Amino acid sequence: MNIEAIYQNAEITSTSVCGRHYNRVAISYDEFAFLTELIGVNNPYKGYGDDFVEMDYHGEFIPLIENARNVVGQNYAEDFITRSTTQALNTISRLLR
């Protein structure tokens, strides 16, 4: 699953009176389970039969998305550092032969 696709395709279920601010959002249970598993938090809806999870836009949804983005970014940075270190060690090893 793609975090940005989840963010962009979330269904807005409630807006402010003027219609410019989001209050509540719904995403599929599978998307919610993916995000909670990715960031390592407990899924409070595990075992429920609902297809969708509705949550507060600013208090729940945005922090969930931001935490998932941070985890993916951190994993990418760690992978990059590991690859760079491995490449550097391989280069040094070849030079010392």
N, CA, C and O atoms as a GROMACS GRO file, in nm:
protein
  388
    1MET      N    1   0.084  -0.119   0.000
    1MET     CA    2   0.000   0.000   0.000
    1MET      C    3   0.088   0.124   0.000
    1MET      O    4   0.204   0.119   0.038
    2ASN      N    5   0.031   0.231  -0.042
    2ASN     CA    6   0.104   0.356  -0.057
    2ASN      C    7   0.046   0.461   0.040
    2ASN      O    8  -0.074   0.488   0.036
    3ILE      N    9   0.130   0.517   0.124
    3ILE     CA   10   0.085   0.616   0.223
    3ILE      C   11   0.021   0.736   0.156
    3ILE      O   12  -0.083   0.784   0.199
    4GLU      N   13   0.083   0.785   0.050
    4GLU     CA   14   0.030   0.904  -0.017
    4GLU      C   15  -0.105   0.875  -0.082
    4GLU      O   16  -0.192   0.962  -0.085
    5ALA      N   17  -0.123   0.755  -0.134
    5ALA     CA   18  -0.252   0.719  -0.193
    5ALA      C   19  -0.360   0.712  -0.085
    5ALA      O   20  -0.474   0.754  -0.108
    6ILE      N   21  -0.325   0.660   0.032
    6ILE     CA   22  -0.421   0.656   0.143
    6ILE      C   23  -0.460   0.798   0.181
    6ILE      O   24  -0.578   0.827   0.202
    7TYR      N   25  -0.361   0.885   0.191
    7TYR     CA   26  -0.386   1.026   0.227
    7TYR      C   27  -0.477   1.094   0.125
    7TYR      O   28  -0.573   1.162   0.161
    8GLN      N   29  -0.445   1.076  -0.001
    8GLN     CA   30  -0.520   1.144  -0.108
    8GLN      C   31  -0.660   1.087  -0.129
    8GLN      O   32  -0.750   1.160  -0.170
    9ASN      N   33  -0.678   0.959  -0.103
    9ASN     CA   34  -0.807   0.894  -0.131
    9ASN      C   35  -0.898   0.882  -0.010
    9ASN      O   36  -1.006   0.824  -0.020
   10ALA      N   37  -0.856   0.936   0.104
   10ALA     CA   38  -0.940   0.929   0.224
   10ALA      C   39  -1.071   1.002   0.198
   10ALA      O   40  -1.074   1.109   0.136
   11GLU      N   41  -1.178   0.943   0.246
   11GLU     CA   42  -1.310   1.003   0.226
   11GLU      C   43  -1.341   1.101   0.339
   11GLU      O   44  -1.344   1.063   0.456
   12ILE      N   45  -1.362   1.226   0.303
   12ILE     CA   46  -1.398   1.329   0.401
   12ILE      C   47  -1.545   1.309   0.438
   12ILE      O   48  -1.632   1.313   0.351
   13THR      N   49  -1.571   1.288   0.565
   13THR     CA   50  -1.709   1.262   0.608
   13THR      C   51  -1.773   1.380   0.680
   13THR      O   52  -1.894   1.382   0.699
   14SER      N   53  -1.692   1.478   0.718
   14SER     CA   54  -1.746   1.594   0.788
   14SER      C   55  -1.654   1.713   0.765
   14SER      O   56  -1.531   1.702   0.775
   15THR      N   57  -1.714   1.828   0.735
   15THR     CA   58  -1.637   1.951   0.716
   15THR      C   59  -1.693   2.059   0.806
   15THR      O   60  -1.800   2.045   0.866
   16SER      N   61  -1.618   2.168   0.816
   16SER     CA   62  -1.664   2.283   0.895
   16SER      C   63  -1.784   2.347   0.825
   16SER      O   64  -1.816   2.312   0.711
   17VAL      N   65  -1.847   2.438   0.892
   17VAL     CA   66  -1.965   2.506   0.838
   17VAL      C   67  -1.932   2.574   0.706
   17VAL      O   68  -2.012   2.571   0.612
   18CYS      N   69  -1.815   2.636   0.697
   18CYS     CA   70  -1.778   2.705   0.574
   18CYS      C   71  -1.734   2.606   0.464
   18CYS      O   72  -1.725   2.642   0.347
   19GLY      N   73  -1.707   2.481   0.504
   19GLY     CA   74  -1.671   2.379   0.407
   19GLY      C   75  -1.524   2.375   0.369
   19GLY      O   76  -1.485   2.294   0.285
   20ARG      N   77  -1.443   2.460   0.429
   20ARG     CA   78  -1.301   2.468   0.392
   20ARG      C   79  -1.211   2.388   0.486
   20ARG      O   80  -1.092   2.370   0.456
   21HIS      N   81  -1.262   2.340   0.597
   21HIS     CA   82  -1.181   2.267   0.694
   21HIS      C   83  -1.241   2.128   0.716
   21HIS      O   84  -1.362   2.112   0.733
   22TYR      N   85  -1.154   2.028   0.716
   22TYR     CA   86  -1.199   1.890   0.736
   22TYR      C   87  -1.208   1.861   0.886
   22TYR      O   88  -1.121   1.901   0.963
   23ASN      N   89  -1.314   1.790   0.925
   23ASN     CA   90  -1.331   1.750   1.064
   23ASN      C   91  -1.310   1.600   1.083
   23ASN      O   92  -1.240   1.558   1.175
   24ARG      N   93  -1.371   1.520   0.996
   24ARG     CA   94  -1.362   1.375   1.009
   24ARG      C   95  -1.332   1.314   0.874
   24ARG      O   96  -1.366   1.368   0.769
   25VAL      N   97  -1.266   1.197   0.879
   25VAL     CA   98  -1.226   1.128   0.757
   25VAL      C   99  -1.245   0.979   0.778
   25VAL      O  100  -1.237   0.929   0.890
   26ALA      N  101  -1.270   0.906   0.670
   26ALA     CA  102  -1.285   0.761   0.676
   26ALA      C  103  -1.187   0.697   0.577
   26ALA      O  104  -1.172   0.742   0.463
   27ILE      N  105  -1.120   0.591   0.624
   27ILE     CA  106  -1.034   0.512   0.537
   27ILE      C  107  -1.074   0.366   0.557
   27ILE      O  108  -1.140   0.332   0.655
   28SER      N  109  -1.033   0.280   0.466
   28SER     CA  110  -1.069   0.139   0.479
   28SER      C  111  -0.998   0.078   0.600
   28SER      O  112  -0.893   0.126   0.643
   29TYR      N  113  -1.057  -0.028   0.651
   29TYR     CA  114  -0.995  -0.098   0.764
   29TYR      C  115  -0.857  -0.148   0.726
   29TYR      O  116  -0.764  -0.141   0.807
   30ASP      N  117  -0.842  -0.199   0.604
   30ASP     CA  118  -0.713  -0.251   0.559
   30ASP      C  119  -0.607  -0.142   0.555
   30ASP      O  120  -0.492  -0.165   0.592
   31GLU      N  121  -0.646  -0.022   0.512
   31GLU     CA  122  -0.552   0.090   0.510
   31GLU      C  123  -0.512   0.128   0.653
   31GLU      O  124  -0.395   0.154   0.681
   32PHE      N  125  -0.610   0.132   0.741
   32PHE     CA  126  -0.582   0.166   0.882
   32PHE      C  127  -0.490   0.062   0.943
   32PHE      O  128  -0.395   0.097   1.014
   33ALA      N  129  -0.516  -0.066   0.918
   33ALA     CA  130  -0.433  -0.174   0.971
   33ALA      C  131  -0.290  -0.163   0.916
   33ALA      O  132  -0.194  -0.184   0.989
   34PHE      N  133  -0.277  -0.130   0.788
   34PHE     CA  134  -0.145  -0.112   0.728
   34PHE      C  135  -0.067  -0.001   0.798
   34PHE      O  136   0.050  -0.018   0.832
   35LEU      N  137  -0.132   0.114   0.819
   35LEU     CA  138  -0.066   0.228   0.881
   35LEU      C  139  -0.027   0.199   1.026
   35LEU      O  140   0.084   0.230   1.069
   36THR      N  141  -0.118   0.139   1.102
   36THR     CA  142  -0.086   0.111   1.243
   36THR      C  143   0.024   0.007   1.255
   36THR      O  144   0.109   0.016   1.344
   37GLU      N  145   0.023  -0.092   1.167
   37GLU     CA  146   0.129  -0.194   1.170
   37GLU      C  147   0.263  -0.133   1.131
   37GLU      O  148   0.367  -0.167   1.188
   38LEU      N  149   0.260  -0.043   1.032
   38LEU     CA  150   0.382   0.022   0.986
   38LEU      C  151   0.450   0.102   1.096
   38LEU      O  152   0.572   0.098   1.112
   39ILE      N  153   0.371   0.176   1.172
   39ILE     CA  154   0.430   0.261   1.277
   39ILE      C  155   0.442   0.190   1.411
   39ILE      O  156   0.498   0.244   1.505
   40GLY      N  157   0.388   0.067   1.419
   40GLY     CA  158   0.406  -0.014   1.539
   40GLY      C  159   0.316   0.023   1.656
   40GLY      O  160   0.357   0.010   1.771
   41VAL      N  161   0.195   0.069   1.627
   41VAL     CA  162   0.101   0.097   1.736
   41VAL      C  163  -0.011  -0.007   1.734
   41VAL      O  164  -0.034  -0.074   1.633
   42ASN      N  165  -0.078  -0.020   1.846
   42ASN     CA  166  -0.188  -0.115   1.859
   42ASN      C  167  -0.307  -0.069   1.775
   42ASN      O  168  -0.343   0.048   1.776
   43ASN      N  169  -0.367  -0.163   1.704
   43ASN     CA  170  -0.486  -0.134   1.624
   43ASN      C  171  -0.609  -0.157   1.712
   43ASN      O  172  -0.645  -0.271   1.739
   44PRO      N  173  -0.674  -0.048   1.759
   44PRO     CA  174  -0.788  -0.065   1.850
   44PRO      C  175  -0.911  -0.126   1.783
   44PRO      O  176  -1.004  -0.167   1.852
   45TYR      N  177  -0.913  -0.133   1.650
   45TYR     CA  178  -1.028  -0.186   1.577
   45TYR      C  179  -1.008  -0.330   1.533
   45TYR      O  180  -1.093  -0.385   1.462
   46LYS      N  181  -0.897  -0.393   1.574
   46LYS     CA  182  -0.869  -0.530   1.533
   46LYS      C  183  -0.980  -0.622   1.585
   46LYS      O  184  -1.014  -0.620   1.703
   47GLY      N  185  -1.033  -0.702   1.494
   47GLY     CA  186  -1.139  -0.795   1.532
   47GLY      C  187  -1.280  -0.743   1.504
   47GLY      O  188  -1.376  -0.820   1.509
   48TYR      N  189  -1.292  -0.614   1.474
   48TYR     CA  190  -1.423  -0.560   1.438
   48TYR      C  191  -1.450  -0.588   1.291
   48TYR      O  192  -1.356  -0.602   1.213
   49GLY      N  193  -1.575  -0.597   1.255
   49GLY     CA  194  -1.612  -0.632   1.118
   49GLY      C  195  -1.635  -0.514   1.026
   49GLY      O  196  -1.679  -0.532   0.913
   50ASP      N  197  -1.607  -0.394   1.071
   50ASP     CA  198  -1.632  -0.276   0.989
   50ASP      C  199  -1.538  -0.269   0.869
   50ASP      O  200  -1.421  -0.309   0.878
   51ASP      N  201  -1.589  -0.218   0.759
   51ASP     CA  202  -1.508  -0.201   0.639
   51ASP      C  203  -1.428  -0.071   0.643
   51ASP      O  204  -1.322  -0.061   0.582
   52PHE      N  205  -1.480   0.028   0.716
   52PHE     CA  206  -1.416   0.159   0.722
   52PHE      C  207  -1.391   0.200   0.866
   52PHE      O  208  -1.462   0.159   0.958
   53VAL      N  209  -1.288   0.283   0.883
   53VAL     CA  210  -1.256   0.340   1.014
   53VAL      C  211  -1.269   0.491   0.998
   53VAL      O  212  -1.203   0.551   0.915
   54GLU      N  213  -1.356   0.551   1.081
   54GLU     CA  214  -1.374   0.696   1.077
   54GLU      C  215  -1.297   0.756   1.194
   54GLU      O  216  -1.299   0.703   1.305
   55MET      N  217  -1.230   0.867   1.167
   55MET     CA  218  -1.149   0.929   1.272
   55MET      C  219  -1.145   1.080   1.255
   55MET      O  220  -1.181   1.134   1.150
   56ASP      N  221  -1.102   1.146   1.360
   56ASP     CA  222  -1.083   1.290   1.358
   56ASP      C  223  -0.970   1.324   1.261
   56ASP      O  224  -0.864   1.262   1.266
   57TYR      N  225  -0.992   1.421   1.175
   57TYR     CA  226  -0.893   1.453   1.071
   57TYR      C  227  -0.762   1.502   1.130
   57TYR      O  228  -0.656   1.447   1.101
   58HIS      N  229  -0.769   1.606   1.214
   58HIS     CA  230  -0.647   1.667   1.268
   58HIS      C  231  -0.589   1.592   1.388
   58HIS      O  232  -0.467   1.590   1.406
   59GLY      N  233  -0.674   1.532   1.469
   59GLY     CA  234  -0.628   1.468   1.591
   59GLY      C  235  -0.580   1.324   1.574
   59GLY      O  236  -0.498   1.276   1.652
   60GLU      N  237  -0.633   1.255   1.471
   60GLU     CA  238  -0.598   1.114   1.453
   60GLU      C  239  -0.537   1.084   1.316
   60GLU      O  240  -0.431   1.022   1.306
   61PHE      N  241  -0.604   1.129   1.210
   61PHE     CA  242  -0.563   1.092   1.075
   61PHE      C  243  -0.430   1.154   1.035
   61PHE      O  244  -0.338   1.083   0.992
   62ILE      N  245  -0.417   1.284   1.049
   62ILE     CA  246  -0.293   1.352   1.010
   62ILE      C  247  -0.173   1.301   1.091
   62ILE      O  248  -0.069   1.274   1.031
   63PRO      N  249  -0.182   1.286   1.224
   63PRO     CA  250  -0.068   1.229   1.297
   63PRO      C  251  -0.033   1.086   1.252
   63PRO      O  252   0.084   1.050   1.247
   64LEU      N  253  -0.134   1.006   1.219
   64LEU     CA  254  -0.110   0.870   1.171
   64LEU      C  255  -0.033   0.872   1.039
   64LEU      O  256   0.063   0.798   1.022
   65ILE      N  257  -0.075   0.958   0.947
   65ILE     CA  258  -0.008   0.971   0.818
   65ILE      C  259   0.134   1.024   0.837
   65ILE      O  260   0.228   0.972   0.777
   66GLU      N  261   0.151   1.126   0.920
   66GLU     CA  262   0.285   1.184   0.942
   66GLU      C  263   0.380   1.084   1.007
   66GLU      O  264   0.497   1.076   0.970
   67ASN      N  265   0.330   1.006   1.102
   67ASN     CA  266   0.414   0.904   1.166
   67ASN      C  267   0.454   0.797   1.065
   67ASN      O  268   0.569   0.752   1.065
   68ALA      N  269   0.362   0.758   0.978
   68ALA     CA  270   0.394   0.659   0.875
   68ALA      C  271   0.499   0.714   0.778
   68ALA      O  272   0.591   0.643   0.739
   69ARG      N  273   0.484   0.839   0.739
   69ARG     CA  274   0.583   0.902   0.650
   69ARG      C  275   0.720   0.906   0.717
   69ARG      O  276   0.822   0.881   0.653
   70ASN      N  277   0.723   0.938   0.846
   70ASN     CA  278   0.850   0.943   0.919
   70ASN      C  279   0.916   0.806   0.926
   70ASN      O  280   1.038   0.795   0.908
   71VAL      N  281   0.838   0.701   0.950
   71VAL     CA  282   0.893   0.566   0.956
   71VAL      C  283   0.952   0.526   0.821
   71VAL      O  284   1.062   0.472   0.815
   72VAL      N  285   0.878   0.552   0.715
   72VAL     CA  286   0.928   0.518   0.581
   72VAL      C  287   1.052   0.600   0.549
   72VAL      O  288   1.148   0.546   0.494
   73GLY      N  289   1.053   0.728   0.583
   73GLY     CA  290   1.171   0.811   0.560
   73GLY      C  291   1.290   0.765   0.641
   73GLY      O  292   1.403   0.766   0.592
   74GLN      N  293   1.267   0.725   0.764
   74GLN     CA  294   1.375   0.676   0.851
   74GLN      C  295   1.430   0.545   0.794
   74GLN      O  296   1.551   0.525   0.791
   75ASN      N  297   1.341   0.456   0.750
   75ASN     CA  298   1.386   0.329   0.692
   75ASN      C  299   1.467   0.354   0.566
   75ASN      O  300   1.568   0.287   0.542
   76TYR      N  301   1.424   0.450   0.484
   76TYR     CA  302   1.497   0.483   0.361
   76TYR      C  303   1.636   0.535   0.396
   76TYR      O  304   1.735   0.497   0.333
   77ALA      N  305   1.644   0.623   0.496
   77ALA     CA  306   1.774   0.680   0.536
   77ALA      C  307   1.866   0.571   0.589
   77ALA      O  308   1.985   0.568   0.558
   78GLU      N  309   1.812   0.480   0.671
   78GLU     CA  310   1.893   0.371   0.724
   78GLU      C  311   1.943   0.279   0.612
   78GLU      O  312   2.058   0.237   0.613
   79ASP      N  313   1.856   0.249   0.515
   79ASP     CA  314   1.897   0.167   0.401
   79ASP      C  315   2.005   0.236   0.321
   79ASP      O  316   2.102   0.173   0.277
   80PHE      N  317   1.990   0.367   0.300
   80PHE     CA  318   2.089   0.444   0.225
   80PHE      C  319   2.224   0.442   0.296
   80PHE      O  320   2.328   0.422   0.232
   81ILE      N  321   2.224   0.463   0.427
   81ILE     CA  322   2.349   0.462   0.504
   81ILE      C  323   2.413   0.324   0.498
   81ILE      O  324   2.535   0.313   0.481
   82THR      N  325   2.332   0.220   0.512
   82THR     CA  326   2.386   0.084   0.506
   82THR      C  327   2.448   0.056   0.370
   82THR      O  328   2.558   0.002   0.361
   83ARG      N  329   2.377   0.093   0.262
   83ARG     CA  330   2.431   0.071   0.127
   83ARG      C  331   2.557   0.152   0.105
   83ARG      O  332   2.654   0.101   0.048
   84SER      N  333   2.559   0.276   0.149
   84SER     CA  334   2.676   0.361   0.132
   84SER      C  335   2.796   0.306   0.209
   84SER      O  336   2.908   0.304   0.157
   85THR      N  337   2.772   0.261   0.331
   85THR     CA  338   2.880   0.204   0.411
   85THR      C  339   2.933   0.077   0.347
   85THR      O  340   3.054   0.056   0.341
   86THR      N  341   2.844  -0.008   0.300
   86THR     CA  342   2.885  -0.132   0.233
   86THR      C  343   2.966  -0.102   0.108
   86THR      O  344   3.068  -0.166   0.083
   87GLN      N  345   2.922  -0.006   0.028
   87GLN     CA  346   2.995   0.031  -0.093
   87GLN      C  347   3.133   0.086  -0.058
   87GLN      O  348   3.232   0.055  -0.125
   88ALA      N  349   3.141   0.168   0.045
   88ALA     CA  350   3.270   0.224   0.086
   88ALA      C  351   3.364   0.115   0.134
   88ALA      O  352   3.483   0.118   0.100
   89LEU      N  353   3.314   0.020   0.210
   89LEU     CA  354   3.398  -0.089   0.259
   89LEU      C  355   3.444  -0.178   0.144
   89LEU      O  356   3.558  -0.224   0.143
   90ASN      N  357   3.357  -0.202   0.049
   90ASN     CA  358   3.395  -0.281  -0.069
   90ASN      C  359   3.504  -0.211  -0.150
   90ASN      O  360   3.597  -0.275  -0.198
   91THR      N  361   3.491  -0.081  -0.165
   91THR     CA  362   3.591  -0.003  -0.240
   91THR      C  363   3.725  -0.006  -0.168
   91THR      O  364   3.829  -0.026  -0.232
   92ILE      N  365   3.725   0.012  -0.037
   92ILE     CA  366   3.849   0.007   0.042
   92ILE      C  367   3.912  -0.131   0.031
   92ILE      O  368   4.033  -0.144   0.015
   93SER      N  369   3.828  -0.233   0.038
   93SER     CA  370   3.879  -0.370   0.029
   93SER      C  371   3.947  -0.396  -0.106
   93SER      O  372   4.053  -0.458  -0.113
   94ARG      N  373   3.883  -0.346  -0.213
   94ARG     CA  374   3.944  -0.363  -0.346
   94ARG      C  375   4.073  -0.286  -0.360
   94ARG      O  376   4.166  -0.332  -0.426
   95LEU      N  377   4.081  -0.169  -0.299
   95LEU     CA  378   4.202  -0.087  -0.308
   95LEU      C  379   4.317  -0.151  -0.230
   95LEU      O  380   4.433  -0.136  -0.268
   96LEU      N  381   4.285  -0.220  -0.124
   96LEU     CA  382   4.389  -0.281  -0.040
   96LEU      C  383   4.440  -0.414  -0.096
   96LEU      O  384   4.539  -0.467  -0.046
   97ARG      N  385   4.377  -0.468  -0.195
   97ARG     CA  386   4.421  -0.596  -0.253
   97ARG      C  387   4.543  -0.580  -0.337
   97ARG      O  388   4.593  -0.678  -0.393
   0.00000   0.00000   0.00000
